Amino acid sequence: MKENIGDEIVTEDGEYIDDFRGLGLMYEVDGGFAYSQRVFRLLGCDRRSLIYQTSVKRRWEVMSRSILYVYVMNADTGFAPCYDENLFTLACCKGGKRGGMRTAVYKDWIKNDSVWVMGVCGKKLAEKNSKMAYAPIYIAKITDVKEMTDYYKDNRYNNRKDHKAYYVANGILKSKENYNPHYDKPEEKRDIGGRYVLFSRQFTYWGKICEKERFLKESPVFREIIPAGDEKEGIARHFRGYMVKRDFYNIDEICKKDSWFPKEGEVKILFDEIGDQEQGCCGEDRDICMC
């Protein structure tokens, strides 16, 4: 396989294509097949991809646009997402029986170099300042994804707020009663159902200074990102709990020109969290919350 990636011209398909497609290591594109992002992480080789029976092309020539996931946050306490040590992780919330948003993001991320997640301020969270409603609390480019079991057995993350919620025993995730605000609640099952932890080392977190009108005025790009009209209710009430904008602008190019967005490898944490934990981690009654 490494030899085939290294060749400038691919002359035969080999028996590996069906196997790789089944494992999510290859996917179909116009004119043939391309290696997924996962292949290059596994092999540690250059980020080039194979187009069957043509010369090797860089993947962003095939998939130059971004995928943006948007969801409403009912709480912002530094737990989900967690921003400790200038590292963004979404390890809890946004899971579910079918994997929820975290699994959906993973499936896009293994095929696309530019997958972003944005959390916007919900009405309940904006009760004290209506200007914050549906303004972005953060935007993050997903730069890595790990299985939850890999994350929670890795001692390097012990000091992170979300890492204290679970531990791994005999390969199985277990909840910590004294540290997990989702302990023995429906949210606990949804957490584990999410299966993956999303990582970012390129994100902007606005927190308490998020104000919709200011964002729209100072960064026109937000007019295409911030949900408006019926779309607001769509996010808040959607059965999945999130919405996806596909074939979006290339956000990586926007980052080079718009100071509101994080440049490659840049972390901007501009203010404190909005929410508190008086009503539970997710900002409302845990028994009815769909985090």
Secondary structure, 3 states (H helix, E strand, C coil): CHHHHHCCECCCCCCHHHHHHHCCCEEEECCEEEECHHHHHHHCCCCCECCCCCECECHHHHCCCEEEEEEEECCCCCCCCECHHHCEEECCCCCCCCCHHHHHHHHHHCCCCCEEEEEEECCCCCCCCHHHCCCEEEEEECCEEEEHHHHHCCHHHCCCCHHHCEEEECCEEEECCCCCCCCCCHHHHHHHHCCEEEEECEEEECHHHCCHHHHHHHCHHHHHCCCCCHHHHHHHHCCCCCEEEEEECCHHHHHHHCCCCCCCCCEEECCCCCCCCCCCCCCCCCCCCCC
